[in-house]
C-alpha cells in the first residue's frame, strides 16, 4: 500500500487532467467560447502551487534545471514529486519509512491539496454549473466535474494520511479507512457544491452574497481561535481568511488536539446557511 498510494495519486491526476483537456477542446470545437475561456482561466491559480513546488525543490538543494522548469510550467511539478516518492518507496521496500521519504510525501500531499483547492475546486464549480444549469446533455462537463470532485476529495484524504504519518510511530491508515475517508469527503463536498450550484441557478448572484457571509463568519471564527500556524500576526490573519474560504466547502483540521467541538461548529454553521437558503 505504501508504494501503491503515490501510484494512485499519479493515476488520478492523469485522468483528471485528461478529462479537463477534453472539456476545453469540447468547448472550443462546439463554439462555446465563454465557457472555454472560463475553463482555461481556472488553470491559472494552479501556478501558485507550481511556484511553491519549485521554491521547495530549490530549498531542498535541487538545481532549477531546464527539465524541472518545463515540468512546472506545464503544471506537472506535483506529478514529478509523486514520481520521486514512488521511486523512493519502491527502493525502500518493506524497510519502513525514512525521514526523507516522509518529507517528500508531506510536500507532495500539501502541494496536491493546495492545487486542488486553487484549481480543481473552481473547475468543479464551473463544470457542475454548466452541467446542471446550462447543458445537461454535455458529457464532458459532467465527467470532468465528477473527476475534479474525486481529485479534491482524494487530496484531502492524502493530507489526512500525511497527518497520521507525522504522529509518533508513523501510523499507516489501512485501505478500508482511506476508502471511508474518501467516501466521506466526496459526499460532503458533493452535496455542498450541488447545493451552491442549484441555488445559483435559482437565485443567480445572490449565492455569492450568502457564500461571502459564510466566508466572513468562518474567518472571524478562525481568528478568534488564535490559529498560529503562521507566526507573524498579519500572515496568520491572512491564512485564516484564506482558510475561511475553504471552510465554505470542507473542514480541514490545522490545529493539534481534539477537534470534535470545532467540527460541530463547522457543521452547525453550514446547516444554518442551508436553512437560510431553503427559507428564501
C-alpha positions, 0 to 999 in steps of 0.5 A: 500500500505504501508504494501503491498510494503515490501510484494512485495519486499519479493515476488520478491526476492523469485522468483528471487532467485528461478529462479537463483537456477534453472539456476545453477542446469540447468547448472550443470545437462546439463554439462555446467560447465563454465557457472555454475561456472560463475553463482555461482561466481556472488553470491559472491559480494552479501556478501558485502551487507550481511556484511553491513546488519549485521554491521547495525543490530549490530549498531542498538543494535541487538545481532549477534545471531546464527539465524541472522548469518545463515540468512546472510550467506545464503544471506537472511539478506535483506529478514529478514529486509523486514520481520521486516518492514512488521511486523512493518507496519502491527502493525502500521496500518493506524497510519502513519509512525514512525521514526523507521519504516522509518529507517528500510525501508531506510536500507532495500531499500539501502541494496536491491539496493546495492545487486542488483547492486553487484549481480543481475546486473552481473547475468543479464549480464551473463544470457542475454549473454548466452541467446542471444549469446550462447543458445537461446533455454535455458529457464532458462537463459532467465527467470532468466535474465528477473527476475534479470532485474525486481529485479534491476529495482524494487530496484531502484524504492524502493530507489526512494520511500525511497527518497520521504519518507525522504522529509518533510511530508513523501510523499507516491508515489501512485501505478500508479507512482511506476508502471511508475517508474518501467516501466521506469527503466526496459526499460532503463536498458533493452535496455542498457544491450541488447545493451552491450550484442549484441555488445559483441557478435559482437565485443567480448572484445572490449565492455569492452574497450568502457564500461571502457571509459564510466566508466572513463568519468562518474567518472571524471564527478562525481568528478568534481561535488564535490559529498560529500556524503562521507566526507573524500576526498579519500572515496568520490573519491572512491564512485564516481568511484564506482558510475561511474560504475553504471552510465554505466547502470542507473542514480541514483540521490545522490545529493539534488536539481534539477537534470534535467541538470545532467540527460541530461548529463547522457543521452547525454553521453550514446547516444554518446557511442551508436553512437560510437558503431553503427559507428564501 
